[in-house]
């Protein structure tokens, strides 16, 4: 009998221990993960209805956007992952919309932020020259905010909170921001005005606090919010929302920015005309026919100038296609739009072309594929020896560390041509730099986001390329570039042009340099931006400007017709002149 009694007591005891253990594990998990993922109140919809905001309501929502974004990136409680700040927006919106006047709006916002708790002030210990600050002067304006709300936000701005591991944005070891804390809401109801507004609020604040070139976008960012608010609020369907997202990304004028969605609503078609083109002067010129071009029918030819597409003047047609394509420079076409201009759903497009002095129409068939995935195109080769003992290197076809083998092969050549019209497949800034330079030289200054002050970018010390190397390559080094030279290719040119025998030939680069940060809108619309600032050694801009060649060369229509690469021809000429002098 005693054993029987002892048995149940033991089971109760062990059961209690198990329950406590499970509870402790759950609490530890919740602390580690942060509490925001346990908030599911608005999983099925925001329950927010705004209608069409008038001017007064638009200004009110702009203020809410500012306060929401400021708290999101500054307040420790949100940074710790304890609050679902998306859903808090949905909770406060009805009170903000329904407020009778601005005094009541400010009171609502004060109560909303105040309930997050007090913030301990900490002085930032980060050193370095400031390159950019977010526009947060408005938190000091007690006529725009109430004195109480202004004082509260000023206090929060001094938090200096560093731990971002569970926040909406975190950073890697080189301070590239990662917005991995953001929910993509792939099953979003596109008629839900709360979620549509969240898309605008989220992106606007990402740019406000973490875009290193906000000072040169050429747009008033507050005005952009007011411009796009009705765009986000007006539609009820998937395409109108995703088009608004895509067009918003163009306002930062950054060729690193793009917009695509997993449902392919923004693709603009699955059929593409099977030819390539280039941009020379004011002309769009066919420069190649794809191997997949259907045989046995009339075709465009290299050198044909495209005047119209389906009866629309080519530049008007390009302008329409460019509406959702962010571009660092408005004149750039070849880089940002090569596979989008002649993409659609029709089986063919009609081009009006000029060939010599004749103007006529050609019906061009369109095929279903992405040009870069064509199986009929030949594989590129990483290097080859040209006539007259000149080496040619295609950085876009390099294998890892192959550059050392190539340079050993080319060590006795008169010169090398490094074709940075192609995006490098291997990072050769330092590997090739140490082979072509006799000593170290500074080549770039970068800015990185502050860990403690959102919106602040701090300048690094100058970066150096090259090593002390008396056996450096003595031949001429020619770097080729055009508007397709972007990002790492631009960074590579900035470094390699420091070599004593280097010269850059071609046309200006795109002007989009610095590591990329990826973001997502609600509705799983993905986008990106340049996340680190890149400046020349004299602190002049490269973004939206591009790098300038030492010798300007662009293709001519005659050269395209004859199948010549005039940049390579000029490079050979420069190398031979250097060798003979």
C-alpha angles and dihedrals in degrees: 000000000000091000090052091052092046091052098061091045089054092050091051091048094050092042090054091048090050092050092049090048092051091047092050091048091049092049091048090050091049092050092048096045097038125238101265095086090062092062108096102156096117101033089115097044144318096253087217121138119182106158116198108336117224123216094276093048091046091056090047092052090046089057090049090050091053095048092044092051094043093053092043093061100030111036114091094213090060093040089055090059094245096126132054095223093185090059092042086061089057090049096053099039097081091053092047093047093046097046114123096221144349093276089060091045090055091047090052091049093047093052091045095053095036092060089064087076139244122314126220114225117237127180115234112245095195114123131201142079114301114238098180140003128198116247099256099140087113091075088069093053106099091181091059092041125024115266089250094051092045092051091048094052092045088055091049090050089064096055094104089196111180109180105093099160094112098029126105089261128037133175137230126221093282093045098253106155118239116198093198093134091071120102115228096205093206092182094053117152102239092209091059106109093196093058091042089054090047088059091056094042093049098049095040091057095043088060093040093057108022110032110102094202101047089121093063104038090104092230133102099239094206090053090049089059092052091046094052101038093084090043090058094042100045103064131069101188136081098250096050091052095046092046089053090051092048095047090049090059090058090065092076090058094219123144088208088065119090137151127223135156131207091237090057092230089140097047093094095219143338098240124081134188107249102232137084128230141191136209115237121168107318093333136097104213131188108239104171145015117223119239087237094062106128109255126234099036135097111276140191114254133218108273095033110137112222110222102168140009116210089342095308120119106256097240092048088049091050091048090056092047090048096060093098098031118093112217129188090212122028093219092058115106109144095061103043104031110034096121099028106055095068097032124112147115099273121102090230143010128213115231124194105211138180116221113180102316097332124098119197145143126259125190104222118199118229123216134202110251145080108261093226090058095055111134092201096064115098119251112256119243121225098224145353138182114248127201119286093036097289122146123217121202125191105198090192091069100043123128119218111292091352089128090078092057092045094051091049087055092046098041094111098042124117090239146333131235115213107195106210093170078094122070109247116252089198129039103248102164094108101022095055092030093062090052099051101037129073094206145004119288131180112240111166145020119209135197123213133190119266116248094213104033114050112217094027121114119195126204119241124217113269115283121231135215130193134033136234099284120157089181094060120143108281099193125099114280114209119189117198123207143161136161089300088066103103142160111330090020090055091046089051092052092049088057103038095046086069089074111109093237097041127119129175119222129187135042132315118298122241099263102234110119131155136065117304126243119202123219138177134214122213106274091048095274104157125208141158143203142196104272106186127053118241120195135173117251090266089053092252116149125261097175113095087000106066128204119297120232121231090224117030115221131156130172119274125217090242092052091049091051090051092048094242127148101220095188091058090045090054091046091054090048092052092048093050092047090050092049092051096048 
